[in-house]
Amino acid sequence: MSYAAIILTGGKGERLGGVDKAALSYRDATLLDHVLSVVDDASQVVVVGPEKDLPGVTWAREDPPGGGPLAGLAAGLREVTAEWVAVLAVDQPGLTRNTIARLRETGRNAVLKDDRTQWLIGVWNAADLRQALPEDPRNQPLRKTLRQLNPVEVSALPGEARDVDTPADLDTLHSG
């Protein structure tokens, strides 16, 4: 089953002082480079956020910029032609190719779950997503829309669902 990937990078990074999370360094690259490497087998990759000079990526932008993750998802989904789509946040250094493979293997709408449901680590049927989107997705809650699709929950492996939201998370990222 081929799939597309939507990577959401448009968050303001407010708890990190307004930092561009996509550009944060991780290992020998950036967080965006890391997430792109995890979905390098996708038939199409759509990055939603401020455009950067990266070949092989389709860029999209929510309107207006900063309209929230659901608006970003809607913008990315407009570019997707595949039947299935992985929807990921850029600030997920614990993601691996295996994470995406396990979600895809369910053959259903699926999300990663650790102590809570990770709505920005999932694989979805694109038609189901389009049908679930509200007419105006700006500043609407992502989880409410995705929950309607009754995704199967795939248990996260240790560290797989960690994200970078706070200065402490950033410290952990650089020491990990």
C-alpha positions as CSV (number, residue, x, y, z in Angstrom):
1,M,0.0,0.0,0.0
2,S,1.6,3.3,-1.1
3,Y,1.0,6.3,1.0
4,A,1.7,10.0,1.2
5,A,3.0,11.9,4.2
6,I,1.9,15.3,5.6
7,I,4.4,16.9,7.9
8,L,3.0,19.8,9.9
9,T,5.7,22.4,10.7
10,G,3.6,25.6,11.0
11,G,3.4,25.8,14.8
12,K,4.6,28.9,16.6
13,G,6.8,27.2,19.1
14,E,5.6,29.6,21.7
15,R,6.7,27.5,24.7
16,L,10.2,27.5,23.1
17,G,10.3,31.3,22.7
18,G,9.0,31.3,19.1
19,V,11.6,29.0,17.7
20,D,11.2,27.3,14.3
21,K,10.9,23.7,15.4
22,A,11.6,22.4,11.9
23,A,15.1,24.0,12.0
24,L,16.1,22.7,15.4
25,S,19.2,20.6,15.2
26,Y,18.8,16.9,15.9
27,R,21.8,14.6,15.6
28,D,23.6,15.8,12.5
29,A,20.5,17.4,10.8
30,T,17.3,19.1,11.7
31,L,14.0,17.8,13.1
32,L,12.5,18.3,9.7
33,D,15.3,16.3,8.1
34,H,14.7,13.5,10.6
35,V,10.9,13.3,10.0
36,L,11.6,13.4,6.2
37,S,14.0,10.4,6.6
38,V,11.3,8.4,8.4
39,V,8.9,8.8,5.4
40,D,11.4,8.5,2.6
41,D,9.4,5.6,1.2
42,A,6.2,7.7,0.8
43,S,5.0,8.3,-2.7
44,Q,4.5,12.0,-1.9
45,V,5.6,14.2,0.9
46,V,3.8,17.4,1.7
47,V,5.3,19.8,4.2
48,V,2.9,22.4,5.7
49,G,4.6,25.5,6.9
50,P,7.1,28.2,5.8
51,E,8.8,27.0,2.6
52,K,12.5,26.0,2.8
53,D,14.8,24.9,0.0
54,L,14.3,21.2,0.0
55,P,14.0,19.1,-3.2
56,G,11.3,16.5,-3.7
57,V,8.9,18.1,-1.2
58,T,5.5,19.7,-2.0
59,W,4.9,22.7,0.1
60,A,1.5,23.9,1.4
61,R,0.4,26.6,3.8
62,E,-2.7,26.9,5.9
63,D,-4.7,30.1,5.3
64,P,-4.2,32.1,7.3
65,P,-0.8,31.0,8.5
66,G,-1.1,30.0,12.2
67,G,-4.6,28.7,11.8
68,G,-3.8,25.6,13.8
69,P,-2.9,22.0,13.1
70,L,-6.3,21.1,11.6
71,A,-6.1,23.9,9.1
72,G,-2.5,22.7,8.3
73,L,-3.8,19.2,7.8
74,A,-6.6,20.5,5.5
75,A,-3.9,22.5,3.5
76,G,-1.7,19.4,3.2
77,L,-4.5,17.1,2.3
78,R,-5.4,19.4,-0.7
79,E,-2.1,18.3,-2.2
80,V,-2.4,14.5,-1.5
81,T,-3.3,12.1,-4.3
82,A,-2.6,8.8,-2.4
83,E,-5.3,6.8,-0.7
84,W,-3.5,6.7,2.6
85,V,-1.6,9.4,4.4
86,A,0.7,9.6,7.4
87,V,0.1,12.8,9.3
88,L,3.0,13.8,11.5
89,A,4.3,16.8,13.5
90,V,7.8,18.0,12.8
91,D,8.8,17.9,16.5
92,Q,8.8,14.1,16.9
93,P,12.5,12.9,17.2
94,G,11.4,9.5,18.5
95,L,9.7,8.6,15.2
96,T,11.3,5.7,13.1
97,R,10.4,4.0,9.9
98,N,9.2,1.2,12.0
99,T,6.7,3.6,13.7
100,I,5.1,4.3,10.3
101,A,5.2,0.7,9.2
102,R,3.4,-0.5,12.3
103,L,0.7,2.2,11.8
104,R,0.3,1.3,8.1
105,E,0.2,-2.5,8.9
106,T,-3.2,-2.1,10.6
107,G,-4.8,-1.3,7.2
108,R,-7.1,1.1,9.1
109,N,-7.0,4.6,10.5
110,A,-4.4,4.4,13.2
111,V,-2.7,6.5,15.8
112,L,0.2,6.0,18.1
113,K,-0.6,5.8,21.8
114,D,1.6,6.0,24.9
115,D,0.2,7.6,28.0
116,R,-2.1,9.6,25.7
117,T,-3.3,9.4,22.1
118,Q,-0.7,11.0,19.8
119,W,-3.0,12.6,17.2
120,L,-0.1,14.0,15.2
121,I,1.4,10.5,14.7
122,G,-1.1,8.6,12.6
123,V,-1.9,7.0,9.3
124,W,-5.3,7.8,7.8
125,N,-7.5,7.0,4.8
126,A,-7.4,10.3,2.9
127,A,-11.0,10.1,1.8
128,D,-12.1,9.6,5.5
129,L,-10.0,12.6,6.5
130,R,-11.5,14.8,3.8
131,Q,-15.0,13.8,4.8
132,A,-14.3,14.5,8.5
133,L,-12.8,17.9,8.0
134,P,-15.1,20.8,9.0
135,E,-15.9,23.4,6.3
136,D,-13.7,25.9,8.1
137,P,-10.9,24.1,9.9
138,R,-9.2,27.2,11.3
139,N,-8.6,27.0,15.0
140,Q,-10.7,23.9,15.3
141,P,-9.5,21.0,17.6
142,L,-7.6,18.4,15.6
143,R,-8.4,15.6,18.1
144,K,-12.2,16.1,17.9
145,T,-12.1,15.7,14.1
146,L,-9.7,12.7,14.1
147,R,-11.5,11.0,17.0
148,Q,-14.6,10.7,14.8
149,L,-12.7,8.3,12.5
150,N,-12.4,5.7,15.3
151,P,-8.7,5.0,14.8
152,V,-7.1,1.8,16.1
153,E,-4.5,2.7,18.7
154,V,-1.0,1.3,18.2
155,S,1.1,1.1,21.4
156,A,4.2,3.3,21.3
157,L,7.6,1.9,21.9
158,P,9.7,3.6,24.6
159,G,10.7,7.1,23.5
160,E,8.8,6.8,20.2
161,A,6.1,9.4,21.1
162,R,8.3,12.1,22.6
163,D,8.1,15.5,21.2
164,V,9.8,18.9,21.6
165,D,7.4,21.5,23.2
166,T,9.4,23.0,26.1
167,P,13.0,24.1,26.9
168,A,13.3,20.9,29.0
169,D,12.3,18.8,25.9
170,L,14.9,20.7,23.9
171,D,17.6,20.0,26.5
172,T,16.6,16.3,26.4
173,L,16.8,16.3,22.6
174,H,20.3,17.6,22.7
175,S,21.5,15.2,25.4
176,G,19.8,12.2,23.8
